């Protein structure tokens, strides 16, 4: 989190939270009232100050104000580099992937110690050679980030509960 944000929190601790303004789409773009944030400086600022709370709600700490983020699917959208390493929509590494998940619509999710992320749709074609053939009713495995991960099946409706996050945080 930016130092200017930390200082603002101590200076104005009781600013009301904001809901319903900011979202993260499936392409990893921030949206303010459904309009894509095109200003790179603002998008980077949101990404640097994007965290979650104890309830699994993700938010952007905008100075003293907590702006909750509606997630179109997962808290992270992952890009896959040619070497198989993963990067989040914030530009940070997504280290130590543990498993891959496939939903009923063919979306590929990767889970790890930092939560779960949706693999960006543009990167799926490039992963075709990294996926092993299914065996004995098991969806197979995928080679990513120097590891071979099992591919598990999951219903899209179960993703938030299974991974412990809120897709659309609401005021208490």
RAZI-V256344 format. One record per residue. PHI is phi in radians with two decimals (NA if undefined). D_CENTER is the distance of its C-alpha to the mean C-alpha in whole Angstrom. Layout:
BEGIN
phi/d_center
PHI/D_CENTER
PHI/D_CENTER
END
This chain:
BEGIN
phi/d_center
NA/17
-1.09/20
-1.09/23
-1.07/24
-1.22/22
-1.01/23
-1.12/26
-1.11/26
-1.09/25
-1.31/28
-1.32/30
-2.28/29
-1.33/27
-1.98/28
-1.29/26
-1.08/25
-1.29/21
-2.05/20
-2.22/18
1.45/18
-1.84/18
-2.02/14
-2.45/11
-2.10/8
-1.54/9
-1.22/9
-1.68/10
1.42/8
-1.74/11
-1.37/11
-2.30/14
-1.80/17
0.81/19
1.19/18
-1.71/19
-1.09/17
-1.32/17
-1.70/19
-1.32/20
-1.07/18
-1.09/20
-1.19/18
-1.05/15
-1.14/15
-1.10/16
-1.05/13
-1.07/11
-1.23/13
-2.06/14
-1.75/10
-2.54/10
-2.11/11
-1.84/14
-1.19/16
-1.59/16
1.48/12
-1.55/12
-1.69/9
-2.64/12
-1.92/13
-1.50/16
-1.70/19
1.09/22
-1.43/23
-1.78/21
-1.59/18
-1.90/16
-1.24/14
-1.91/11
-1.44/11
-1.74/8
-1.16/10
-2.62/8
-2.10/5
-1.20/3
-2.16/1
-2.06/4
-1.85/7
-1.89/11
-1.91/14
-1.38/17
-0.96/20
-1.47/20
1.57/17
-1.27/15
-2.01/12
-2.27/10
-1.45/7
-1.11/7
-1.53/9
1.56/11
-1.60/11
-1.15/12
-1.88/10
-1.41/13
0.91/15
-1.06/13
-1.93/15
-2.71/15
-1.96/14
-2.32/14
-2.11/16
-1.69/16
-1.16/19
-1.72/18
1.49/17
-1.27/13
-1.82/12
-2.01/10
-2.17/10
-1.96/10
-2.89/11
-1.05/12
-1.63/9
1.94/8
-2.32/6
-2.37/4
-1.49/7
-1.27/9
-0.95/10
-0.96/14
-1.16/16
-1.64/15
-1.15/16
-1.06/20
-1.17/20
-1.60/19
-0.95/22
-1.29/24
-1.50/22
-1.71/22
-1.50/25
-1.22/27
-1.11/27
-2.35/30
0.83/31
1.10/29
-1.75/26
-1.12/23
1.96/23
-2.41/22
-2.38/19
-1.66/20
-2.54/17
0.88/17
1.33/21
-2.30/20
-1.83/21
-1.84/19
-1.21/20
-1.78/18
-1.89/18
-1.67/19
-2.62/17
-1.36/17
-1.02/14
-1.20/16
-1.61/16
-1.01/12
-1.04/11
-1.13/15
-1.07/14
-1.76/11
1.23/12
-2.30/10
-1.74/12
-1.31/11
-2.43/13
-1.01/15
-2.08/19
-1.04/21
-1.20/23
END
